[in-house]
Amino acid sequence: MNLDGNIASAYTYADSDNNTGMLSGGKATPLAASLDDIGPSNAYAISAWWSPSETGIIPTISAGWGLNTHDDDDDTN
């Protein structure tokens, strides 16, 4: 039996402290507008899938995980 699979990962760094509105492009609510001062954001993700090369009773299996952190040094928002 041949097995097929793959894994992927991603990382993103975004910073709203430079007044470009990178993290809150739309200001639909006051809460969204308050995100302009949230500071740097780090986002991490990983996903994987596995599948037998011949279909049968064994299904394809996939999983993913993600985490987003913010460093708001002034804690005003």
N, C-alpha and C positions, 0 to 999 in steps of 0.2 A: 504494500500500500504506500503510495507516494503522498506526502503531506505538503500542503501549501500554507503559507502564513506570512505575516508582515507586522512590523511595529513602526510607529511614528511618534515623534515628540515635537513639542513646540515651546517656545519661550518668547514672551513679549514684555518689554519695558516701556511704560508710558508715564509722562510727567506733566501734571497740570499746573505746576508752579511757575511755568514759563509764560503764563497768560495766553496761551494759544487755544485753550479750550479743547485739548486733545481728548480728554476723558468725558466731556459732557457737551458734545456738539450741539444737541438740541436742548433748548431751555424751556421745555413744556410746563414745568412746575417749579415752584420755589426750591424744592428739594433737589431737583436736577441742577438748578443754577448754583446751589451751594456746593456742588461737587467740583467747582472750579478750583477750590482751595484744598482738595483732598490730598495732594502731594503725589509722590511717585507710586506707581502701581506695578507689581511684578505678577505676571500670569504664567503658570506652568501647566502643561498638559502632556499626557501620554496615552496612546491607544494601541491596541493590538488585535489581530484576528488570526484565526486558524481554521482551516477547512481541509477535509480529506479530498484528494484529487478525484476520487470516484464517489458519487453520491450513493447514499444508502440510508441506514438508520442513524448514522453518526451525523449530527448537525454541524453547521458552521458555528463557531463560537467567537464572540467579540467582546471586548471590554475596554473601558476608558476611564480616565481619572483626570480631574483638573483642580487647580487651586489658584486663587487670586488674593494677593495681599496688598495692603495699602500702608504707607508710612506717613501718617498725618502728624508731623512734629508739633504743630501749634495746638491741636485738639480743639479748635474753635468750632468746627462743624461736626 
